[in-house]
C-alpha cells in the first residue's frame, strides 16, 4: 500500500523530474485537483483517475487513502513541489492512523525556483518564501513575516500575491516591506511559469503596487539591498571576491 505525493513542477512536462514521471507511471490510481490531473493526462491512460475542484484538499487526501487501503498504488499529483505549499503534509496527517500505508514524497520544481530561473538569478543568496493567502494563515501573522523578512534583508519570494477577493494584498505587502526596502529595490514577477502565456517582468518595489498584471498565477520576487539588474536579468550577488 503506497501513496506517492508527486510534485509535477509548473505544469510543462519539460519541468517534470524523471522520479515524478516514474511514480505516476507505476501507479494504478491518479488523484488530484482537476487542473493538475489534466496536466499529466498523457501519463494516465488506462489508469483510474479521481479529481475534485479547488478547496477540497482533504477530500482528495481521503480519496487517495481509500484507494491505497484497497491495495492500489496511488499517485497524488500537485503542482510545484509536493513539500512546498503542496499536499505531502496534509496527506501525512490524513493517513496518520494508517502506518501500514507508505507515504512517499516525490519532489518537484517549486515556483520560487522555476520563476527565478526565468528572471535570471534573484535567489543566489538567502531568501524567504511567503504566501499572501490568508485562507489558512491569519493576515496579522503574514504581516509580521513580511516585516521581519524585509528587516533581515532577505530576498522575498511571494506566492499567491493577489486574487479577486485579495486584490490589494500585494499593495499591502509592498507598503509593509517599504519600511526596510527602498521603493526602487529591483523586483520581478512571472506569470504562468512553464505554461502557455508565460510572461516575465523586471520592475521595482513601487511598480508592484496597483499592478493589474499580477494575479493568482503570478510569483513575485522582491530583491534585497544588493540585488541588481544585469543585462535585463534580476541578479542577487552572492559576494564572491574578484567579481
KOLGUVO-323066 format. One record per residue (C-alpha): residue in three letters; x, y, z. Coordinates in pm, 1 decimal, padded with zeros to 6 digits, m for minus. Layout:
// KOLGUVO-323066
<node><resn>ALA</resn><x>X</x><y>Y</y><z>Z</z></node>
...
END
This chain:
// KOLGUVO-323066
<node><resn>UNK</resn><x>00000.0</x><y>00000.0</y><z>00000.0</z></node>
<node><resn>UNK</resn><x>00169.1</x><y>00314.0</y><z>m00120.6</z></node>
<node><resn>UNK</resn><x>00084.5</x><y>00675.5</y><z>m00196.0</z></node>
<node><resn>UNK</resn><x>00325.5</x><y>00884.9</y><z>m00397.1</z></node>
<node><resn>UNK</resn><x>00264.6</x><y>01255.1</y><z>m00334.7</z></node>
<node><resn>UNK</resn><x>00403.7</x><y>01388.5</y><z>m00658.3</z></node>
<node><resn>UNK</resn><x>00518.1</x><y>01742.5</y><z>m00732.6</z></node>
<node><resn>UNK</resn><x>00480.3</x><y>01788.3</y><z>m01108.2</z></node>
<node><resn>UNK</resn><x>00650.1</x><y>02127.6</y><z>m01129.0</z></node>
<node><resn>UNK</resn><x>00491.8</x><y>02423.8</y><z>m01310.2</z></node>
<node><resn>UNK</resn><x>00293.4</x><y>02200.6</y><z>m01543.8</z></node>
<node><resn>UNK</resn><x>00510.4</x><y>02178.6</y><z>m01853.9</z></node>
<node><resn>UNK</resn><x>00635.7</x><y>01821.9</y><z>m01894.7</z></node>
<node><resn>UNK</resn><x>00986.8</x><y>01958.9</y><z>m01955.1</z></node>
<node><resn>UNK</resn><x>00995.2</x><y>02059.5</y><z>m01587.7</z></node>
<node><resn>UNK</resn><x>00880.5</x><y>01722.1</y><z>m01453.3</z></node>
<node><resn>UNK</resn><x>01151.6</x><y>01511.4</y><z>m01291.9</z></node>
<node><resn>UNK</resn><x>01213.3</x><y>01152.1</y><z>m01403.7</z></node>
<node><resn>UNK</resn><x>01123.6</x><y>01043.3</y><z>m01049.1</z></node>
<node><resn>UNK</resn><x>00783.1</x><y>01212.5</y><z>m01073.6</z></node>
<node><resn>UNK</resn><x>00713.5</x><y>01060.4</y><z>m01413.2</z></node>
<node><resn>UNK</resn><x>00813.0</x><y>00713.7</y><z>m01290.5</z></node>
<node><resn>UNK</resn><x>00586.9</x><y>00742.0</y><z>m00983.8</z></node>
<node><resn>UNK</resn><x>00286.8</x><y>00829.6</y><z>m01199.4</z></node>
<node><resn>UNK</resn><x>00361.5</x><y>00551.5</y><z>m01445.7</z></node>
<node><resn>UNK</resn><x>00394.3</x><y>00297.0</y><z>m01163.0</z></node>
<node><resn>UNK</resn><x>00064.1</x><y>00393.4</y><z>m01001.2</z></node>
<node><resn>UNK</resn><x>m00277.0</x><y>00233.9</y><z>m01051.1</z></node>
<node><resn>UNK</resn><x>m00472.6</x><y>00542.9</y><z>m00943.4</z></node>
<node><resn>UNK</resn><x>m00412.4</x><y>00912.5</y><z>m01010.1</z></node>
<node><resn>UNK</resn><x>m00563.6</x><y>01163.8</y><z>m00766.0</z></node>
<node><resn>UNK</resn><x>m00550.5</x><y>01542.0</y><z>m00777.4</z></node>
<node><resn>UNK</resn><x>m00708.4</x><y>01877.7</y><z>m00844.1</z></node>
<node><resn>UNK</resn><x>m00877.0</x><y>01869.6</y><z>m01185.8</z></node>
<node><resn>UNK</resn><x>m00627.1</x><y>02107.5</y><z>m01349.2</z></node>
<node><resn>UNK</resn><x>m00322.5</x><y>01918.0</y><z>m01225.8</z></node>
<node><resn>UNK</resn><x>m00461.4</x><y>01581.7</y><z>m01332.5</z></node>
<node><resn>UNK</resn><x>m00521.4</x><y>01728.6</y><z>m01676.1</z></node>
<node><resn>UNK</resn><x>m00158.9</x><y>01844.9</y><z>m01694.7</z></node>
<node><resn>UNK</resn><x>m00039.0</x><y>01483.2</y><z>m01670.6</z></node>
<node><resn>UNK</resn><x>m00312.3</x><y>01326.0</y><z>m01884.3</z></node>
<node><resn>UNK</resn><x>m00052.3</x><y>01187.1</y><z>m02125.7</z></node>
<node><resn>UNK</resn><x>00059.5</x><y>00957.2</y><z>m01841.9</z></node>
<node><resn>UNK</resn><x>m00282.2</x><y>00846.4</y><z>m01716.2</z></node>
<node><resn>UNK</resn><x>m00406.8</x><y>00622.7</y><z>m01999.0</z></node>
<node><resn>UNK</resn><x>m00553.4</x><y>00301.6</y><z>m01859.5</z></node>
<node><resn>UNK</resn><x>m00538.9</x><y>00426.5</y><z>m01501.1</z></node>
<node><resn>UNK</resn><x>m00818.7</x><y>00512.6</y><z>m01260.0</z></node>
<node><resn>UNK</resn><x>m00839.8</x><y>00891.6</y><z>m01225.0</z></node>
<node><resn>UNK</resn><x>m01002.3</x><y>01071.4</y><z>m00932.1</z></node>
<node><resn>UNK</resn><x>m01019.2</x><y>01450.1</y><z>m00917.2</z></node>
<node><resn>UNK</resn><x>m01200.2</x><y>01730.9</y><z>m00736.7</z></node>
<node><resn>UNK</resn><x>m01239.4</x><y>02104.8</y><z>m00771.4</z></node>
<node><resn>UNK</resn><x>m01037.6</x><y>02359.9</y><z>m00574.4</z></node>
<node><resn>UNK</resn><x>m01058.1</x><y>02388.9</y><z>m00195.2</z></node>
<node><resn>UNK</resn><x>m01124.8</x><y>02016.1</y><z>m00146.3</z></node>
<node><resn>UNK</resn><x>m00772.4</x><y>01922.7</y><z>m00042.2</z></node>
<node><resn>UNK</resn><x>m00868.5</x><y>01697.6</y><z>00249.7</z></node>
<node><resn>UNK</resn><x>m01127.6</x><y>01518.4</y><z>00036.6</z></node>
<node><resn>UNK</resn><x>m00858.5</x><y>01439.5</y><z>m00220.9</z></node>
<node><resn>UNK</resn><x>m00632.6</x><y>01302.3</y><z>00051.5</z></node>
<node><resn>UNK</resn><x>m00911.1</x><y>01076.3</y><z>00174.2</z></node>
<node><resn>UNK</resn><x>m00974.1</x><y>00956.3</y><z>m00181.0</z></node>
<node><resn>UNK</resn><x>m00606.1</x><y>00869.9</y><z>m00215.6</z></node>
<node><resn>UNK</resn><x>m00602.0</x><y>00690.6</y><z>00120.5</z></node>
<node><resn>UNK</resn><x>m00913.0</x><y>00487.2</y><z>00037.6</z></node>
<node><resn>UNK</resn><x>m00756.5</x><y>00367.3</y><z>m00285.5</z></node>
<node><resn>UNK</resn><x>m00431.0</x><y>00278.2</y><z>m00109.2</z></node>
<node><resn>UNK</resn><x>m00619.2</x><y>00079.6</y><z>00156.6</z></node>
<node><resn>UNK</resn><x>m00771.2</x><y>m00122.0</y><z>m00128.2</z></node>
<node><resn>UNK</resn><x>m00418.2</x><y>m00230.6</y><z>m00212.2</z></node>
<node><resn>UNK</resn><x>m00363.7</x><y>00006.9</y><z>m00502.6</z></node>
<node><resn>UNK</resn><x>m00058.0</x><y>00222.2</y><z>m00568.0</z></node>
<node><resn>UNK</resn><x>m00163.4</x><y>00587.1</y><z>m00582.8</z></node>
<node><resn>UNK</resn><x>m00004.6</x><y>00897.0</y><z>m00733.5</z></node>
<node><resn>UNK</resn><x>m00142.7</x><y>01208.8</y><z>m00568.7</z></node>
<node><resn>UNK</resn><x>m00033.2</x><y>01489.3</y><z>m00801.4</z></node>
<node><resn>UNK</resn><x>00010.3</x><y>01855.7</y><z>m00712.9</z></node>
<node><resn>UNK</resn><x>00181.7</x><y>02148.2</y><z>m00880.2</z></node>
<node><resn>UNK</resn><x>00531.7</x><y>02266.2</y><z>m00794.8</z></node>
<node><resn>UNK</resn><x>00695.7</x><y>02071.2</y><z>m00512.8</z></node>
<node><resn>UNK</resn><x>00476.7</x><y>01837.3</y><z>m00308.1</z></node>
<node><resn>UNK</resn><x>00651.3</x><y>01951.2</y><z>00009.9</z></node>
<node><resn>UNK</resn><x>00643.2</x><y>02327.8</y><z>m00053.9</z></node>
<node><resn>UNK</resn><x>00285.8</x><y>02454.4</y><z>m00011.7</z></node>
<node><resn>UNK</resn><x>00199.3</x><y>02112.1</y><z>m00154.2</z></node>
<node><resn>UNK</resn><x>m00003.3</x><y>01814.7</y><z>m00035.8</z></node>
<node><resn>UNK</resn><x>00262.4</x><y>01597.8</y><z>00129.8</z></node>
<node><resn>UNK</resn><x>00196.0</x><y>01731.9</y><z>00479.4</z></node>
<node><resn>UNK</resn><x>m00183.4</x><y>01709.6</y><z>00455.4</z></node>
<node><resn>UNK</resn><x>m00159.3</x><y>01356.8</y><z>00317.2</z></node>
<node><resn>UNK</resn><x>00059.9</x><y>01251.4</y><z>00609.4</z></node>
<node><resn>UNK</resn><x>m00191.0</x><y>01396.3</y><z>00857.5</z></node>
<node><resn>UNK</resn><x>m00491.1</x><y>01227.6</y><z>00694.7</z></node>
<node><resn>UNK</resn><x>m00309.1</x><y>00892.4</y><z>00687.7</z></node>
<node><resn>UNK</resn><x>m00175.4</x><y>00925.4</y><z>01043.7</z></node>
<node><resn>UNK</resn><x>m00380.9</x><y>00630.8</y><z>01174.3</z></node>
<node><resn>UNK</resn><x>m00267.5</x><y>00405.9</y><z>00890.6</z></node>
<node><resn>UNK</resn><x>00106.3</x><y>00347.8</y><z>00931.3</z></node>
<node><resn>UNK</resn><x>00071.0</x><y>00046.8</y><z>00704.0</z></node>
<node><resn>UNK</resn><x>00030.6</x><y>00287.2</y><z>00411.0</z></node>
<node><resn>UNK</resn><x>00367.5</x><y>00410.5</y><z>00285.2</z></node>
<node><resn>UNK</resn><x>00368.2</x><y>00782.1</y><z>00202.3</z></node>
<node><resn>UNK</resn><x>00644.5</x><y>00879.1</y><z>m00040.6</z></node>
<node><resn>UNK</resn><x>00707.2</x><y>01246.8</y><z>m00116.3</z></node>
<node><resn>UNK</resn><x>00830.4</x><y>01299.1</y><z>m00472.0</z></node>
<node><resn>UNK</resn><x>00983.7</x><y>01647.4</y><z>m00506.0</z></node>
<node><resn>UNK</resn><x>00918.7</x><y>01880.6</y><z>m00795.1</z></node>
<node><resn>UNK</resn><x>01029.7</x><y>02225.6</y><z>m00905.5</z></node>
<node><resn>UNK</resn><x>00853.7</x><y>02487.4</y><z>m00696.3</z></node>
<node><resn>UNK</resn><x>00757.0</x><y>02827.9</y><z>m00837.4</z></node>
<node><resn>UNK</resn><x>01033.0</x><y>03004.7</y><z>m00644.7</z></node>
<node><resn>UNK</resn><x>01296.0</x><y>02808.9</y><z>m00838.5</z></node>
<node><resn>UNK</resn><x>01129.3</x><y>02795.2</y><z>m01179.7</z></node>
<node><resn>UNK</resn><x>01026.1</x><y>03161.4</y><z>m01163.8</z></node>
<node><resn>UNK</resn><x>01370.7</x><y>03271.0</y><z>m01050.2</z></node>
<node><resn>UNK</resn><x>01523.9</x><y>03092.6</y><z>m01348.1</z></node>
<node><resn>UNK</resn><x>01301.4</x><y>03290.3</y><z>m01585.8</z></node>
<node><resn>UNK</resn><x>01400.2</x><y>03622.6</y><z>m01426.3</z></node>
<node><resn>UNK</resn><x>01773.1</x><y>03545.2</y><z>m01401.4</z></node>
<node><resn>UNK</resn><x>01925.8</x><y>03469.3</y><z>m01062.2</z></node>
<node><resn>UNK</resn><x>01744.3</x><y>03653.0</y><z>m00781.2</z></node>
<node><resn>UNK</resn><x>01775.8</x><y>03373.4</y><z>m00521.4</z></node>
<node><resn>UNK</resn><x>02153.2</x><y>03334.1</y><z>m00519.1</z></node>
<node><resn>UNK</resn><x>02172.1</x><y>03444.5</y><z>m00154.0</z></node>
<node><resn>UNK</resn><x>01945.0</x><y>03392.1</y><z>00148.5</z></node>
<node><resn>UNK</resn><x>01575.6</x><y>03428.4</y><z>00072.8</z></node>
<node><resn>UNK</resn><x>01231.6</x><y>03382.7</y><z>00228.7</z></node>
<node><resn>UNK</resn><x>00919.1</x><y>03242.4</y><z>00067.3</z></node>
<node><resn>UNK</resn><x>00591.1</x><y>03385.2</y><z>00196.3</z></node>
<node><resn>UNK</resn><x>00236.4</x><y>03318.2</y><z>00080.3</z></node>
<node><resn>UNK</resn><x>m00003.0</x><y>03613.9</y><z>00086.4</z></node>
<node><resn>UNK</resn><x>m00304.0</x><y>03383.5</y><z>00106.8</z></node>
<node><resn>UNK</resn><x>m00482.4</x><y>03424.2</y><z>00438.9</z></node>
<node><resn>UNK</resn><x>m00713.9</x><y>03125.8</y><z>00390.7</z></node>
<node><resn>UNK</resn><x>m00507.3</x><y>02917.3</y><z>00633.1</z></node>
<node><resn>UNK</resn><x>m00281.3</x><y>03181.4</y><z>00791.5</z></node>
<node><resn>UNK</resn><x>m00406.5</x><y>03494.2</y><z>00974.0</z></node>
<node><resn>UNK</resn><x>m00313.1</x><y>03814.2</y><z>00790.6</z></node>
<node><resn>UNK</resn><x>m00155.7</x><y>03950.3</y><z>01108.9</z></node>
<node><resn>UNK</resn><x>00097.1</x><y>03666.8</y><z>01102.9</z></node>
<node><resn>UNK</resn><x>00166.2</x><y>03725.1</y><z>00733.2</z></node>
<node><resn>UNK</resn><x>00228.6</x><y>04094.0</y><z>00805.6</z></node>
<node><resn>UNK</resn><x>00480.1</x><y>04003.6</y><z>01076.9</z></node>
<node><resn>UNK</resn><x>00665.0</x><y>03765.6</y><z>00847.6</z></node>
<node><resn>UNK</resn><x>00681.7</x><y>04026.2</y><z>00570.1</z></node>
<node><resn>UNK</resn><x>00820.0</x><y>04290.4</y><z>00807.4</z></node>
<node><resn>UNK</resn><x>01080.0</x><y>04061.3</y><z>00962.9</z></node>
<node><resn>UNK</resn><x>01194.9</x><y>03920.3</y><z>00628.3</z></node>
<node><resn>UNK</resn><x>01232.6</x><y>04272.6</y><z>00489.7</z></node>
<node><resn>UNK</resn><x>01414.3</x><y>04395.0</y><z>00801.0</z></node>
<node><resn>UNK</resn><x>01655.2</x><y>04099.6</y><z>00777.5</z></node>
<node><resn>UNK</resn><x>01728.0</x><y>04198.6</y><z>00414.2</z></node>
<node><resn>UNK</resn><x>01611.7</x><y>03869.8</y><z>00268.1</z></node>
<node><resn>UNK</resn><x>01515.9</x><y>03844.3</y><z>m00094.5</z></node>
<node><resn>UNK</resn><x>01144.4</x><y>03770.7</y><z>m00061.8</z></node>
<node><resn>UNK</resn><x>00950.3</x><y>03541.4</y><z>m00293.9</z></node>
<node><resn>UNK</resn><x>00573.5</x><y>03591.3</y><z>m00272.5</z></node>
<node><resn>UNK</resn><x>00325.3</x><y>03317.2</y><z>m00356.1</z></node>
<node><resn>UNK</resn><x>m00048.0</x><y>03387.3</y><z>m00405.2</z></node>
<node><resn>UNK</resn><x>00006.2</x><y>03764.1</y><z>m00436.3</z></node>
<node><resn>UNK</resn><x>m00343.5</x><y>03855.1</y><z>m00549.9</z></node>
<node><resn>UNK</resn><x>m00688.7</x><y>03717.1</y><z>m00621.7</z></node>
<node><resn>UNK</resn><x>m01035.2</x><y>03861.5</y><z>m00677.0</z></node>
<node><resn>UNK</resn><x>m01100.6</x><y>03861.4</y><z>m00303.6</z></node>
<node><resn>UNK</resn><x>m00743.3</x><y>03966.4</y><z>m00213.3</z></node>
<node><resn>UNK</resn><x>m00688.7</x><y>04224.6</y><z>m00486.7</z></node>
<node><resn>UNK</resn><x>m00490.9</x><y>04464.3</y><z>m00266.8</z></node>
<node><resn>UNK</resn><x>m00272.8</x><y>04219.4</y><z>m00073.2</z></node>
<node><resn>UNK</resn><x>00034.0</x><y>04275.6</y><z>m00290.8</z></node>
<node><resn>UNK</resn><x>m00010.8</x><y>04650.1</y><z>m00235.3</z></node>
<node><resn>UNK</resn><x>m00020.0</x><y>04595.4</y><z>00141.0</z></node>
<node><resn>UNK</resn><x>00287.1</x><y>04371.8</y><z>00121.8</z></node>
<node><resn>UNK</resn><x>00481.6</x><y>04634.0</y><z>m00073.8</z></node>
<node><resn>UNK</resn><x>00387.8</x><y>04901.4</y><z>00180.2</z></node>
<node><resn>UNK</resn><x>00496.7</x><y>04683.1</y><z>00471.9</z></node>
<node><resn>UNK</resn><x>00831.8</x><y>04594.9</y><z>00316.4</z></node>
<node><resn>UNK</resn><x>00898.5</x><y>04955.9</y><z>00214.2</z></node>
<node><resn>UNK</resn><x>00974.8</x><y>05029.5</y><z>00579.0</z></node>
<node><resn>UNK</resn><x>01301.8</x><y>04839.2</y><z>00525.7</z></node>
<node><resn>UNK</resn><x>01341.3</x><y>04823.0</y><z>00146.2</z></node>
<node><resn>UNK</resn><x>01373.2</x><y>05122.3</y><z>m00086.6</z></node>
<node><resn>UNK</resn><x>01092.6</x><y>05178.6</y><z>m00336.0</z></node>
<node><resn>UNK</resn><x>01346.4</x><y>05142.5</y><z>m00619.8</z></node>
<node><resn>UNK</resn><x>01454.7</x><y>04795.9</y><z>m00499.4</z></node>
<node><resn>UNK</resn><x>01483.2</x><y>04568.6</y><z>m00806.6</z></node>
<node><resn>UNK</resn><x>01194.7</x><y>04322.4</y><z>m00823.3</z></node>
<node><resn>UNK</resn><x>01029.8</x><y>04097.9</y><z>m01077.5</z></node>
<node><resn>UNK</resn><x>00734.7</x><y>03872.3</y><z>m01135.8</z></node>
<node><resn>UNK</resn><x>00648.8</x><y>03578.1</y><z>m01359.7</z></node>
<node><resn>UNK</resn><x>00300.8</x><y>03472.2</y><z>m01473.0</z></node>
<node><resn>UNK</resn><x>00206.5</x><y>03121.0</y><z>m01584.1</z></node>
<node><resn>UNK</resn><x>00552.1</x><y>02977.9</y><z>m01520.4</z></node>
<node><resn>UNK</resn><x>00632.7</x><y>02698.7</y><z>m01763.4</z></node>
<node><resn>UNK</resn><x>00290.0</x><y>02717.0</y><z>m01923.9</z></node>
<node><resn>UNK</resn><x>00130.0</x><y>02879.6</y><z>m02224.5</z></node>
<node><resn>UNK</resn><x>00126.5</x><y>03256.7</y><z>m02184.6</z></node>
<node><resn>UNK</resn><x>00435.6</x><y>03275.5</y><z>m01963.5</z></node>
<node><resn>UNK</resn><x>00542.1</x><y>03636.2</y><z>m01912.6</z></node>
<node><resn>UNK</resn><x>00819.2</x><y>03785.8</y><z>m01701.1</z></node>
<node><resn>UNK</resn><x>00867.1</x><y>04145.4</y><z>m01590.6</z></node>
<node><resn>UNK</resn><x>01163.3</x><y>04307.9</y><z>m01413.6</z></node>
<node><resn>UNK</resn><x>01049.4</x><y>04610.8</y><z>m01216.7</z></node>
<node><resn>UNK</resn><x>01083.9</x><y>04791.4</y><z>m00881.7</z></node>
<node><resn>UNK</resn><x>00905.5</x><y>04760.0</y><z>m00549.0</z></node>
<node><resn>UNK</resn><x>00699.5</x><y>05067.6</y><z>m00639.4</z></node>
<node><resn>UNK</resn><x>00585.5</x><y>04901.2</y><z>m00962.6</z></node>
<node><resn>UNK</resn><x>00422.7</x><y>04616.6</y><z>m00768.7</z></node>
<node><resn>UNK</resn><x>00157.6</x><y>04849.6</y><z>m00628.2</z></node>
<node><resn>UNK</resn><x>m00171.7</x><y>04888.6</y><z>m00813.9</z></node>
<node><resn>UNK</resn><x>m00042.6</x><y>04644.4</y><z>m01072.4</z></node>
<node><resn>UNK</resn><x>m00329.7</x><y>04487.3</y><z>m01266.8</z></node>
<node><resn>UNK</resn><x>m00092.2</x><y>04244.6</y><z>m01438.4</z></node>
<node><resn>UNK</resn><x>m00031.2</x><y>04047.6</y><z>m01118.8</z></node>
<node><resn>UNK</resn><x>m00280.7</x><y>03770.5</y><z>m01043.8</z></node>
<node><resn>UNK</resn><x>m00310.5</x><y>03437.4</y><z>m00860.2</z></node>
<node><resn>UNK</resn><x>m00097.9</x><y>03266.1</y><z>m01125.7</z></node>
<node><resn>UNK</resn><x>00192.1</x><y>03505.6</y><z>m01062.4</z></node>
<node><resn>UNK</resn><x>00500.7</x><y>03461.0</y><z>m00844.4</z></node>
<node><resn>UNK</resn><x>00664.2</x><y>03783.1</y><z>m00723.3</z></node>
<node><resn>UNK</resn><x>01030.1</x><y>03836.2</y><z>m00632.1</z></node>
<node><resn>UNK</resn><x>01142.5</x><y>04129.0</y><z>m00416.3</z></node>
<node><resn>UNK</resn><x>01517.1</x><y>04185.3</y><z>m00411.5</z></node>
<node><resn>UNK</resn><x>01742.7</x><y>04263.9</y><z>m00117.5</z></node>
<node><resn>UNK</resn><x>01973.2</x><y>04564.3</y><z>m00077.7</z></node>
<node><resn>UNK</resn><x>02231.3</x><y>04405.9</y><z>m00311.0</z></node>
<node><resn>UNK</resn><x>02000.3</x><y>04283.8</y><z>m00588.9</z></node>
<node><resn>UNK</resn><x>02056.7</x><y>04448.0</y><z>m00925.4</z></node>
<node><resn>UNK</resn><x>01958.9</x><y>04424.9</y><z>m01290.2</z></node>
<node><resn>UNK</resn><x>02228.8</x><y>04291.5</y><z>m01523.3</z></node>
<node><resn>UNK</resn><x>02152.7</x><y>04294.4</y><z>m01895.7</z></node>
<node><resn>UNK</resn><x>01782.4</x><y>04283.0</y><z>m01824.3</z></node>
<node><resn>UNK</resn><x>01806.5</x><y>03998.1</y><z>m01569.9</z></node>
<node><resn>UNK</resn><x>01737.3</x><y>04015.3</y><z>m01197.2</z></node>
<node><resn>UNK</resn><x>02051.6</x><y>03911.9</y><z>m01007.0</z></node>
<node><resn>UNK</resn><x>02134.9</x><y>03891.6</y><z>m00638.0</z></node>
<node><resn>UNK</resn><x>02513.2</x><y>03869.0</y><z>m00586.4</z></node>
<node><resn>UNK</resn><x>02650.0</x><y>03602.3</y><z>m00355.9</z></node>
<node><resn>UNK</resn><x>02952.2</x><y>03817.4</y><z>m00278.2</z></node>
<node><resn>UNK</resn><x>03239.5</x><y>03629.8</y><z>m00436.0</z></node>
<node><resn>UNK</resn><x>03566.2</x><y>03820.8</y><z>m00436.5</z></node>
<node><resn>UNK</resn><x>03700.2</x><y>03933.7</y><z>m00770.3</z></node>
<node><resn>UNK</resn><x>03358.7</x><y>03987.2</y><z>m00930.3</z></node>
END
